[in-house]
Amino acid sequence: MTVLIALAKLCVSDRLLIYTDISWNIYENLLNYLGNLPDFKVIYNQGTLQIISPSSRHEIYKKMLGILVGNYCL
């Protein structure tokens, strides 16, 4: 994990990190490390890795929609 921190090239916002020159092996190790966490979206394309976290507004809408669907299904 410290390898990714050292390779950080661009931090576009507090929600998006972009790393370059990342091998497929590092990408697979990162996926194994994160597991199936819904908190991060990880995208890999030709050595460029993007890690995106959802906005707080997205999380609020997700919870509200979950409550609506849950109540509808009762």
GUMAR-286986 format. One record per residue: residue in one letter; chain; x, y, z of N, C-alpha, C, CB in turn. Coordinates in nm, 4 decimals, always signed. Glycine has a CB too. Layout:
REM GUMAR-286986
{pt 'A'; 'A'; {X; Y; Z}; {X; Y; Z}; {X; Y; Z}; {X; Y; Z}}
...
END
This chain:
REM GUMAR-286986
{pt 'M'; 'A'; {+0.0820; -0.1189; +0.0000}; {+0.0000; +0.0000; +0.0000}; {+0.0866; +0.1255; +0.0000}; {-0.0934; -0.0003; +0.1200}}
{pt 'T'; 'A'; {+0.2012; +0.1211; +0.0647}; {+0.2891; +0.2381; +0.0654}; {+0.3433; +0.2665; -0.0734}; {+0.4043; +0.2180; +0.1632}}
{pt 'V'; 'A'; {+0.3497; +0.1637; -0.1568}; {+0.3949; +0.1841; -0.2951}; {+0.3005; +0.2790; -0.3665}; {+0.4037; +0.0494; -0.3713}}
{pt 'L'; 'A'; {+0.1702; +0.2599; -0.3497}; {+0.0738; +0.3469; -0.4163}; {+0.0835; +0.4896; -0.3665}; {-0.0668; +0.2950; -0.3960}}
{pt 'I'; 'A'; {+0.1040; +0.5057; -0.2380}; {+0.1173; +0.6404; -0.1834}; {+0.2392; +0.7096; -0.2419}; {+0.1268; +0.6363; -0.0305}}
{pt 'A'; 'A'; {+0.3484; +0.6362; -0.2570}; {+0.4705; +0.6940; -0.3114}; {+0.4566; +0.7274; -0.4593}; {+0.5865; +0.5991; -0.2909}}
{pt 'L'; 'A'; {+0.3700; +0.6549; -0.5308}; {+0.3553; +0.6758; -0.6743}; {+0.2477; +0.7772; -0.7109}; {+0.3249; +0.5460; -0.7404}}
{pt 'A'; 'A'; {+0.1872; +0.8400; -0.6136}; {+0.0803; +0.9353; -0.6419}; {+0.1320; +1.0477; -0.7303}; {+0.0221; +0.9923; -0.5114}}
{pt 'K'; 'A'; {+0.0646; +1.0675; -0.8408}; {+0.1048; +1.1716; -0.9346}; {+0.0079; +1.2884; -0.9349}; {+0.1165; +1.1145; -1.0738}}
{pt 'L'; 'A'; {-0.1191; +1.2604; -0.9125}; {-0.2188; +1.3645; -0.9295}; {-0.3355; +1.3397; -0.8357}; {-0.2667; +1.3710; -1.0752}}
{pt 'C'; 'A'; {-0.3681; +1.4392; -0.7591}; {-0.4864; +1.4341; -0.6731}; {-0.5814; +1.5399; -0.7255}; {-0.4508; +1.4578; -0.5200}}
{pt 'V'; 'A'; {-0.6816; +1.4975; -0.8007}; {-0.7710; +1.5904; -0.8673}; {-0.8655; +1.6569; -0.7677}; {-0.8504; +1.5187; -0.9755}}
{pt 'S'; 'A'; {-0.9129; +1.5809; -0.6706}; {-1.0020; +1.6353; -0.5682}; {-0.9916; +1.5471; -0.4452}; {-1.1499; +1.6437; -0.6189}}
{pt 'D'; 'A'; {-1.0704; +1.5777; -0.3450}; {-1.0694; +1.4940; -0.2262}; {-1.1386; +1.3602; -0.2510}; {-1.1361; +1.5666; -0.1108}}
{pt 'R'; 'A'; {-1.2004; +1.3426; -0.3680}; {-1.2690; +1.2190; -0.4029}; {-1.1973; +1.1381; -0.5096}; {-1.4072; +1.2497; -0.4491}}
{pt 'L'; 'A'; {-1.0978; +1.1945; -0.5775}; {-1.0351; +1.1273; -0.6903}; {-0.8838; +1.1317; -0.6790}; {-1.0797; +1.1903; -0.8214}}
{pt 'L'; 'A'; {-0.8232; +1.0141; -0.6858}; {-0.6775; +1.0024; -0.6930}; {-0.6416; +0.9333; -0.8231}; {-0.6201; +0.9242; -0.5706}}
{pt 'I'; 'A'; {-0.5388; +0.9824; -0.8899}; {-0.4922; +0.9211; -1.0136}; {-0.3452; +0.8863; -0.9976}; {-0.5144; +1.0155; -1.1354}}
{pt 'Y'; 'A'; {-0.3127; +0.7608; -1.0232}; {-0.1750; +0.7121; -1.0189}; {-0.1360; +0.6672; -1.1590}; {-0.1586; +0.5953; -0.9158}}
{pt 'T'; 'A'; {-0.0115; +0.6917; -1.1961}; {+0.0371; +0.6475; -1.3266}; {+0.1508; +0.5482; -1.3085}; {+0.0834; +0.7679; -1.4118}}
{pt 'D'; 'A'; {+0.1823; +0.4772; -1.4151}; {+0.2885; +0.3763; -1.4153}; {+0.2633; +0.2674; -1.3108}; {+0.4238; +0.4425; -1.3897}}
{pt 'I'; 'A'; {+0.1399; +0.2198; -1.3039}; {+0.1019; +0.1139; -1.2113}; {+0.0941; -0.0173; -1.2888}; {-0.0341; +0.1460; -1.1411}}
{pt 'S'; 'A'; {+0.1559; -0.1196; -1.2354}; {+0.1517; -0.2501; -1.3020}; {+0.0191; -0.3198; -1.2725}; {+0.2706; -0.3387; -1.2567}}
{pt 'W'; 'A'; {-0.0132; -0.4162; -1.3574}; {-0.1343; -0.4955; -1.3380}; {-0.1276; -0.5706; -1.2050}; {-0.1538; -0.5945; -1.4551}}
{pt 'N'; 'A'; {-0.0094; -0.6152; -1.1676}; {+0.0100; -0.6879; -1.0422}; {-0.0259; -0.5993; -0.9216}; {+0.1563; -0.7372; -1.0310}}
{pt 'I'; 'A'; {+0.0174; -0.4748; -0.9235}; {-0.0168; -0.3828; -0.8141}; {-0.1673; -0.3594; -0.8108}; {+0.0583; -0.2478; -0.8298}}
{pt 'Y'; 'A'; {-0.2282; -0.3450; -0.9269}; {-0.3736; -0.3265; -0.9348}; {-0.4466; -0.4457; -0.8732}; {-0.4178; -0.3071; -1.0816}}
{pt 'E'; 'A'; {-0.4068; -0.5672; -0.9093}; {-0.4709; -0.6860; -0.8528}; {-0.4498; -0.6953; -0.7027}; {-0.4180; -0.8115; -0.9201}}
{pt 'N'; 'A'; {-0.3298; -0.6610; -0.6550}; {-0.3047; -0.6618; -0.5108}; {-0.3924; -0.5608; -0.4387}; {-0.1578; -0.6325; -0.4824}}
{pt 'L'; 'A'; {-0.4119; -0.4450; -0.4996}; {-0.4987; -0.3433; -0.4401}; {-0.6424; -0.3933; -0.4311}; {-0.4929; -0.2133; -0.5217}}
{pt 'L'; 'A'; {-0.6910; -0.4572; -0.5369}; {-0.8267; -0.5117; -0.5346}; {-0.8415; -0.6171; -0.4249}; {-0.8623; -0.5722; -0.6713}}
{pt 'N'; 'A'; {-0.7403; -0.7016; -0.4097}; {-0.7442; -0.8019; -0.3038}; {-0.7426; -0.7364; -0.1669}; {-0.6268; -0.8984; -0.3171}}
{pt 'Y'; 'A'; {-0.6667; -0.6301; -0.1520}; {-0.6569; -0.5592; -0.0247}; {-0.7896; -0.4920; +0.0108}; {-0.5443; -0.4547; -0.0302}}
{pt 'L'; 'A'; {-0.8527; -0.4289; -0.0872}; {-0.9780; -0.3585; -0.0622}; {-1.0963; -0.4530; -0.0495}; {-1.0041; -0.2594; -0.1725}}
{pt 'G'; 'A'; {-1.0856; -0.5707; -0.1100}; {-1.1985; -0.6636; -0.1063}; {-1.3157; -0.6069; -0.1838}; {-1.2400; -0.6934; +0.0384}}
{pt 'N'; 'A'; {-1.4333; -0.6261; -0.1320}; {-1.5549; -0.5766; -0.1972}; {-1.6102; -0.4533; -0.1269}; {-1.6612; -0.6858; -0.2008}}
{pt 'L'; 'A'; {-1.5224; -0.3675; -0.0826}; {-1.5680; -0.2461; -0.0157}; {-1.6460; -0.1583; -0.1133}; {-1.4486; -0.1682; +0.0432}}
{pt 'P'; 'A'; {-1.7653; -0.1181; -0.0755}; {-1.8428; -0.0323; -0.1655}; {-1.7978; +0.1133; -0.1602}; {-1.9901; -0.0410; -0.1312}}
{pt 'D'; 'A'; {-1.7011; +0.1432; -0.0743}; {-1.6600; +0.2822; -0.0562}; {-1.5744; +0.3370; -0.1685}; {-1.5862; +0.2957; +0.0711}}
{pt 'F'; 'A'; {-1.5128; +0.2493; -0.2462}; {-1.4199; +0.2945; -0.3490}; {-1.4520; +0.2307; -0.4830}; {-1.2763; +0.2629; -0.3088}}
{pt 'K'; 'A'; {-1.4382; +0.3097; -0.5876}; {-1.4449; +0.2579; -0.7236}; {-1.3027; +0.2648; -0.7774}; {-1.5473; +0.3396; -0.8143}}
{pt 'V'; 'A'; {-1.2516; +0.1529; -0.8239}; {-1.1141; +0.1455; -0.8712}; {-1.1167; +0.1142; -1.0202}; {-1.0323; +0.0380; -0.7923}}
{pt 'I'; 'A'; {-1.0502; +0.1987; -1.0980}; {-1.0465; +0.1846; -1.2438}; {-0.9008; +0.1744; -1.2877}; {-1.1181; +0.3048; -1.3146}}
{pt 'Y'; 'A'; {-0.8712; +0.0768; -1.3745}; {-0.7359; +0.0596; -1.4273}; {-0.7424; +0.0606; -1.5793}; {-0.6710; -0.0726; -1.3753}}
{pt 'N'; 'A'; {-0.6543; +0.1384; -1.6413}; {-0.6467; +0.1431; -1.7870}; {-0.5048; +0.1736; -1.8299}; {-0.7438; +0.2480; -1.8440}}
{pt 'Q'; 'A'; {-0.4379; +0.0748; -1.8868}; {-0.3053; +0.0908; -1.9459}; {-0.2068; +0.1615; -1.8526}; {-0.3162; +0.1678; -2.0754}}
{pt 'G'; 'A'; {-0.1979; +0.1126; -1.7291}; {-0.1010; +0.1664; -1.6347}; {-0.1473; +0.2845; -1.5523}; {+0.0183; +0.2051; -1.7068}}
{pt 'T'; 'A'; {-0.2668; +0.3347; -1.5813}; {-0.3225; +0.4457; -1.5036}; {-0.4308; +0.3916; -1.4111}; {-0.3799; +0.5568; -1.5969}}
{pt 'L'; 'A'; {-0.4179; +0.4244; -1.2847}; {-0.5114; +0.3777; -1.1835}; {-0.5865; +0.4968; -1.1258}; {-0.4380; +0.2998; -1.0718}}
{pt 'Q'; 'A'; {-0.7191; +0.4870; -1.1220}; {-0.8024; +0.5903; -1.0618}; {-0.8766; +0.5293; -0.9439}; {-0.9019; +0.6508; -1.1658}}
{pt 'I'; 'A'; {-0.8742; +0.5991; -0.8317}; {-0.9490; +0.5566; -0.7144}; {-1.0475; +0.6687; -0.6824}; {-0.8537; +0.5254; -0.5918}}
{pt 'I'; 'A'; {-1.1759; +0.6335; -0.6843}; {-1.2814; +0.7322; -0.6667}; {-1.3661; +0.6935; -0.5463}; {-1.3688; +0.7439; -0.7945}}
{pt 'S'; 'A'; {-1.3917; +0.7902; -0.4610}; {-1.4841; +0.7665; -0.3501}; {-1.6111; +0.8472; -0.3759}; {-1.4194; +0.8053; -0.2121}}
{pt 'P'; 'A'; {-1.7253; +0.7921; -0.3384}; {-1.8505; +0.8642; -0.3638}; {-1.8620; +0.9903; -0.2790}; {-1.9697; +0.7735; -0.3368}}
{pt 'S'; 'A'; {-1.9351; +1.0864; -0.3306}; {-1.9558; +1.2110; -0.2564}; {-2.0518; +1.1872; -0.1410}; {-2.0097; +1.3222; -0.3492}}
{pt 'S'; 'A'; {-2.0514; +1.2777; -0.0463}; {-2.1424; +1.2652; +0.0675}; {-2.2875; +1.2774; +0.0213}; {-2.1108; +1.3721; +0.1741}}
{pt 'R'; 'A'; {-2.3121; +1.3587; -0.0805}; {-2.4485; +1.3721; -0.1334}; {-2.4949; +1.2397; -0.1931}; {-2.4553; +1.4845; -0.2400}}
{pt 'H'; 'A'; {-2.4067; +1.1715; -0.2639}; {-2.4389; +1.0413; -0.3208}; {-2.4777; +0.9436; -0.2103}; {-2.3199; +0.9866; -0.4017}}
{pt 'E'; 'A'; {-2.4038; +0.9441; -0.1018}; {-2.4315; +0.8537; +0.0096}; {-2.5667; +0.8844; +0.0735}; {-2.3205; +0.8632; +0.1146}}
{pt 'I'; 'A'; {-2.6005; +1.0114; +0.0853}; {-2.7302; +1.0499; +0.1424}; {-2.8434; +1.0005; +0.0533}; {-2.7391; +1.2037; +0.1604}}
{pt 'Y'; 'A'; {-2.8309; +1.0213; -0.0790}; {-2.9338; +0.9746; -0.1717}; {-2.9452; +0.8228; -0.1684}; {-2.9033; +1.0221; -0.3140}}
{pt 'K'; 'A'; {-2.8334; +0.7543; -0.1581}; {-2.8335; +0.6084; -0.1533}; {-2.9106; +0.5591; -0.0305}; {-2.6889; +0.5543; -0.1514}}
{pt 'K'; 'A'; {-2.8870; +0.6209; +0.0832}; {-2.9567; +0.5808; +0.2058}; {-3.1062; +0.6103; +0.1955}; {-2.8968; +0.6530; +0.3280}}
{pt 'M'; 'A'; {-3.1419; +0.7273; +0.1415}; {-3.2833; +0.7620; +0.1272}; {-3.3543; +0.6653; +0.0333}; {-3.2981; +0.9053; +0.0757}}
{pt 'L'; 'A'; {-3.2911; +0.6318; -0.0769}; {-3.3500; +0.5379; -0.1715}; {-3.3646; +0.4000; -0.1080}; {-3.2649; +0.5293; -0.2990}}
{pt 'G'; 'A'; {-3.2656; +0.3585; -0.0304}; {-3.2744; +0.2306; +0.0398}; {-3.3915; +0.2268; +0.1361}; {-3.1460; +0.2029; +0.1147}}
{pt 'I'; 'A'; {-3.4151; +0.3369; +0.2065}; {-3.5287; +0.3444; +0.2990}; {-3.6610; +0.3374; +0.2223}; {-3.5221; +0.4746; +0.3828}}
{pt 'L'; 'A'; {-3.6691; +0.4109; +0.1106}; {-3.7921; +0.4088; +0.0298}; {-3.8208; +0.2693; -0.0239}; {-3.7814; +0.5080; -0.0868}}
{pt 'V'; 'A'; {-3.7207; +0.2048; -0.0787}; {-3.7396; +0.0701; -0.1335}; {-3.7745; -0.0274; -0.0211}; {-3.6120; +0.0227; -0.2087}}
{pt 'G'; 'A'; {-3.7079; -0.0146; +0.0931}; {-3.7365; -0.1009; +0.2063}; {-3.8801; -0.0863; +0.2537}; {-3.6417; -0.0709; +0.3197}}
{pt 'N'; 'A'; {-3.9293; +0.0366; +0.2617}; {-4.0676; +0.0605; +0.3036}; {-4.1676; +0.0123; +0.1996}; {-4.0895; +0.2084; +0.3309}}
{pt 'Y'; 'A'; {-4.1341; +0.0256; +0.0728}; {-4.2236; -0.0187; -0.0351}; {-4.2396; -0.1697; -0.0328}; {-4.1702; +0.0265; -0.1721}}
{pt 'C'; 'A'; {-4.1317; -0.2391; -0.0009}; {-4.1339; -0.3857; -0.0047}; {-4.2013; -0.4471; +0.1183}; {-3.9923; -0.4389; -0.0165}}
{pt 'L'; 'A'; {-4.2322; -0.3677; +0.2184}; {-4.2963; -0.4230; +0.3391}; {-4.4379; -0.4554; +0.3160}; {-4.2865; -0.3287; +0.4537}}
END
